[in-house]
Amino acid sequence: MANLRSRRTYDYRIQEAICESGDRDLFPELKIPRSTVRSWIHRGTTDVVSCDLAGGERAELIGEIERLRRRTALLGAVVGLLTAMLRVSKVRFDYERLPEAETKGILLRAIKRSVKVLPLNAALQITRLSASRYHSWCRAKAGCDLDGQPSCPRVVPTRLTPDEIENMRQMVESDDHRHMSLRALALHAQRIGRVLASPSTWYRLVKNEGWRRPRKRAYPAKPKIGIRAKAPGELLHLDVTIIRLLDGTRAYLHAVIDNYSRRILSWTLEERLGSGGTCRILGEAVVQLKIFPEQTIVVADSGSENVNGAVDDLLDGEALTRVLAQVEVTFSNSMIEAFWRSLKNPWLYLHPLDSFAALRRLTEFYVKAHNEVMPHSAFEGQTPDEMYFGAGDEVTQKLFAARKTAREERMKENRAAECGVCVGETSSGALLLQRHRSRMS
């Protein structure tokens, strides 16, 4: 067991003599530590109350002690609340910067007042200010402003000067350099000799200072919605995507999606890219068209698998009109491209695509789930199959009614929940209401 060091005590008259004379070596025979003497001189003499008092003075002293005890308890409660709030706020000045000079001054003055009755370490622990940060602030020279940077340039002599920071701000916010990226701007500033700082320094200052680059986009005014069909089968999107297996083999996935319902009408997986897959899925899509309008438009890109003689003959025979995206119309084939993205990233790429059969099985599962199970956000809870076949007209109303019922049940259950405190408050409230009614009657 470690030996406990005893605490040395001294007569108050020795402290008064040293404080009045200012001589630290006044009693060398007592071997008083210099830190203790320094603390006495710094704090000054303390009031000493003798026990040799008359009856009236003793009663007055006891009353004063009682008042001081109450005041101490009150201040202790206030300090406890403030300390709890400070801990809950998770503010630590040893990890966060406090650049404003006025804020630093307020904190330093408060610490200076508190050290008259508190040890410095205790004051720093309460304020959560590290000792190194505190002494760095205290050593600040009179010419340093304490603004935005460490207290004095001598603390970090390699930091940028205020002129360099101002030049950086002007270049970042200038219209003359808005076409440059931030990294290119940093290198350009080095080439012209205006600011010789690394790009990482530029990134840090732009983030910390909140500088905004003049890059307000004027075109386009708003994003395009794209083409939208008014009935199933009116507008179809045709496309092919390439999927690589683990052994490097390429698989070509063809699909046709209905614009109105987002339903995948047909799809096929081919080992080679050609017109065969395109003709096969177009034939299956035509068979599945429930509402066959007077004219069905097929939007496709200008790839060789879509523009060839075999596909032209199929389109003429089925009375389909082909439109090439970004060639014959200004719109892109983005609807089927969005389906490829949702198929690959959240599903296919989460599995080992080690064989053609595995890829076919995974694609078949996702297409079935996309059509029958997964509600689309554009249809307020309806699935593509329900939109395509017109079987989901009541889904939106049912979901709205179910949400309303769930909200009422949730409120009812929460209001019925009681604990011991709630029961006491309810009983007291009911008793007061009963008394009020009896008085009124």
N, C-alpha and C positions, 0 to 999 in steps of 0.2 A: 504493500500500500504506500502510495506517495506521501511524503511528509508535507503537511499543510504549513505554509509560511505564516507566522503570526503577524498581525497588523500592529505597527508601532504608533503610539499616541503621544502627544506632547501637550504640555500645559498651555492654555490659551494666552497666558502672559508672555510666553516665549514667542508666540506668533505675533502678538501686538508689538513687541520690541523689534522684531525683525522688520515688520511692515513699516513702522515709524522711522527706523533708521535707514532702511534700504540696504543694510549690510548683510550679505549672504553668509559671511563667515563670523557672525557675531558670537555664536556658541559652538566653537570647533570641537569641544569635548563631547558634545552630544552626538556628533557624527550624523547630522540630519542630511538626508539625500538632497542633492541640488534640485531635483525635480520637485520635491515637496516644498522647498524654499521658494522656487520660482512660482509654484502654484499659489503660495500664500501671498507673495508680492502682487501677483496678477489679480487675484480676487479681492485683496484688501482684508481688513479686519472684520470680524463677525461680531454681532451683538451677543453678549453673554449675560444671562440672567442668573442672579444668585438666589439660593433657596432661603436666605435670611431675610424674610419679608414680614411685615406686620399683617394683622388679620385682614384689614381692608384691602391692602395691596395684594395679598394672596388671593382673595376672592376675585379681585379685578383680573389678576393674572390667569386664574382658572377660567373665567369667562372669556378672556381673549383667546386662550388655548382652544376652547370649545368652538369659538367662531372660526378660528384658523383650521380646525379639523373639518368643519363643514365646508369651508371654502376649498380645502385640499381635496375633499371627496368630490366636490363639484368639478374642479379643474381636472381631476383624474378621469372622471367620466367623459368630459369633453375631449381630453387628449386621447382616451381610448377610442371614441367614435372617429376622430380625425385620423388616427393611425389605422383603424380598420378600413376607412374609405381610401386611404393611400395605398394600402395593400391590395384592396380589391381592384383599384384602377391599374395595378401592375406598372406603375411608373418607376423607372430606375434610371437615375441620371448618369450612372456609370456605363449605360448602354445606349442612351438616347441623347441627342444634342439639344442644347438650350442656347440658341444663338443670340437671342435678344439681350442687349446689355441691361435694359431696365429690369427684366426678369431675373437676371443674375444678381443685380444689385439688391433686389428685394430679398432674395434667398440668403445672400451673404449677410445682410443686416439682421435678418431674423436669427441666423446662427450666432452672430456676434452677441446679440442680446441674450440668447439662451445659454451661452457658455458661462455666464455669471453664476448660474445655479445648476448647470448640467455639465458633465464631462463632455469634451468635444466628440469623443467616439460615440457617446449616446446620442448627441444631437445629429451626427452624420447618419447613424443607423435609423433614426426616426425619419429623417428627410430622404433616406435611401440615396445619399450622395457619397460617392467614393472619396476616400481621403486624398488620392492623387488629383482628382478633379477639383476638389475644394482648395488644396494648396496651390494648384495651378492658377485658379482664379485669383487667389489672394496675392500671388506674386506678379500679377499683371501690372505693367508699367502705367504711369499716368497718361502717356500718350496713346495707349491702345484703346480702341473704342469698344472692344468686346462684342463686335457685331459680326455675325455670320461665320466667323472663323475662330480658331483657337485664340486664347486671350491675347497673345502677343506673337508677332512674326518670328520671334526667336524660338518659340516652342516647336514649330515645324518650319524650318527655314527653306525647305524645298517647295512649299506650297506656292500656288499662283498669286501674283500680286493683284491688287484691286484693278489696275489698268488692264491687265490681261483678261481678267474676268469680264470687265465691261466690254472689251473688244470681242470676246466670245459671244456675249449676249447680243451685241449689235449684228454680228454675222449670222447668228441663228435666226433672229427675228427680221432680217433684211429681206426685201423682195428680190434683191439682186442674186441671192444664192438659194432661193427656194427650190430650184430644180436639182440641187445637189443633195445626195444623201448625207447623213451626219458624218459618216466615216470619210466620205470624199471631201466634205467641208473641212474636217480636221486636217487632212493632208494638204488641201489647198491653202489653208492658213499657214501651214509650215512652209510651203513653197514660196509664198509671198513674204514670209518673215514677220507676219503679224502676231501670231500666237503659236509658240512652239510647245505644244502639249499633245499627249497621246489621244487617240480616239476614245479610249475608255474614260479619260478625264472629261471629255466633252459629254459623253453619255451620262456620266454621274452628275455633272452640274446641270444639265438640261432637266434631269429627273428631279434633283433636289430643289432647284430654283423655280421649277414650273414654267420654263420658257416654252412658248408656243410658236411653231413655225407657221408662216403665212401660206397655208396650203388648203384653203377652202375651195372645194371642187365646185365648179360652175356647170359642168356638163358630165353626165346628163342630169337634168333637174330632178328626176325621180326614176327608180328602176322600172323596167318594163315588166308587165304581168305575163305576156306571152299569149299565144293563141289558145282559145278555149272553145270546146265543142258544146253544143246545146242539147245533144241527144247521144245515146250510145251508138257506136258504129259510124258516127259522122266523121271522125278524125282519128286516124291510127298513126302510131309512131313505130318505125322499124329501124333496128340497129343491130350491130354485132360487137361483141367485146372479146378480147383475148385474155385467157387465164393460163398462167404457167403452172405446171405441176412440179413436184419436187425434183424429178429427174430432168427438168428442163423442157419437157414436151409441151407444146402449145395446144390448147383446146379453144375452139371458137364457139361461143354461145350466142345464138340468134334468138331474138324475142320480138313480139309485137304487143304493144300496150295501147289500151283504149284511152283516148284523151279525156273523155267525159267522166269515166268511172275509175281510172287508174288500174283497171283490171288487166292482168296478163292473159291475153287471148290464146297465145300459143308460144312455144319455145322449142328449141332443139339444140343439141350439143354435137358439134362436128369436129372431126380430126383435121379436115382441110377447109380452107376458105374458098368458097365458090358460090355459084348461083343455086346449087342444090338445096342448101339450107334455107335460103331466102324464099325459094318457091314452095318448099314444104310448109313453112310456118304461115305464109300468106294464104295457102290453100286451106289450112286448118282454121285460120282466123275468119275467113269468109264463111265457113260452115257454121261457126259459132255466133255469127251476127244475129242477134234476136230481132232487132229492129233494123231492117235494111233500108236505109234512106235512098233517095234518088241518086245521090252521088256520094261515094265514100272516098275520102282523100287519105293517101298514105304519104306521110312525111318521112323522108329518108335522106341520108347523106349521099354524096356522089362517089362512093366506093365502087370498086369493080364488081363486088358481089350484089349490088343493087341496080346497077346500070349495065344491062346486057340483054341479049336477044331473048333468052329464056324468060327472064323476068318481064320483059316487054310483052311477050305473048300471053303470059298469065294475067297481067293487068288488063290487057284488051279483052280477054275472054271473060273476066269476072267484073267488068265495068268499074274498074278501080282507076283513080287518078293519082299519079305519082307527082309529088312536089319535092324538089331538092332543097334542103335547108341551106340557108346562107347563099344560095345560087339563084333560085327562082323566087324565093321569098326572103325577107330580111330576118325571119325568126330562126332560131337554132332548134336542134332536136334535143332540148334539154330535159324533157320529161322522161325519156327512156334513159338518158345519161344519169339522172337522179336515181332511177331504179338500180342501175349498175352499182352506183356508190353504196346504196343501202344494202345491196346483196353482198358485196365483197367485204366491206370493212366490218360491219357488225356480225357477219355470219361466216362466209367462206374462209376468210383469212384467220379465223379462230380455230380452224381444223387443219390437220395435215392432209394436203391434197396430194396423196401418193399414187393415185390411180384414176383412170378415166371413169371407172364405175363409182368410186367414192364421190367424185365431183358431180356426176349425174344424180346420185342419191341425195346429196346435200342441196343441189339446185331444185330438185323436185319437192323436197320438204319446204324450202323457203317460198317457192312460188305458191304452193298450196296454202301456207300460212298467210302470205301476203294477200291472197284473194279472199280467203274465207274467215280468217281469224283476226288479223291485225286491222284495227280501225284507223282510218285516215283522218288526220287533223282537219283537212279541208271539208270533210263531210260531217263534222260534229258527232263522231262516234260510229258512223256507218262504215261497213267494210266495202271494198271494191265490188264484191259479188252482189251485195245488197243494192248498191247504186246501179250496177249494170242491169240487174233483173227487176229493179223497182220494188224490192221487197223490204226496204228499210225506212219507209215513210214514218212509221210510228216509233222508230228507235230514238230519235231526238226528243220527242215528247215524253217517252218513258224515262229516258235518262234525266230530263229536267224534273219530272215529278219525283223520281227516286232521290235525286239530290235534295229536293225540298223536304221530302219525308225524312231523310236521314238527318237533315239539319234540325228539324223539329224534335226527333227522337234524341238527338245529341243534347239539345238544350234541356229536354225533359229529364234525361238521366243525370246531367251535371247539376241541375237545380235540386234534384232529389238526393244527391250525395251529401252526407253529413258527417261531421266529426264531433268530438267532445266540445270543442270551442264553438262550433256552429250551433250545436244544440243549446248551449248556454245562452248564446246571443239571441237565438230565436225565442227561447222561453222568456228572457227578460224583455224582449221587444213586444211579445204578446201580452205580457203582464202590464207593461206601460200603456199599451193600446186599450186594454180592458179598463184600466183605471181612468183613462181619459174619457172613454165612453160613459162610464158611470157618473163622472162629474158633469158631463154635458146633459145627461138625463136627469 
